[in-house]
């Protein structure tokens, strides 16, 4: 399923990956924390982060988790 950001119109596979996500509450797939903050980063996974989103600034381990991915460094 594709979600659309209510503010900028970006598309993502999960609502939490948008700058103004849907009201659907999802848990972080890494730590289980309710992922209501788009800047959430699990401390145990920080070293594995390889991509940053050019749309919302979120970082991720896999490019497909971001709406506009770019490799870090």
Order of alpha helices (4+ residues) and beta strands (2+ residues): beta-beta-beta-beta-beta
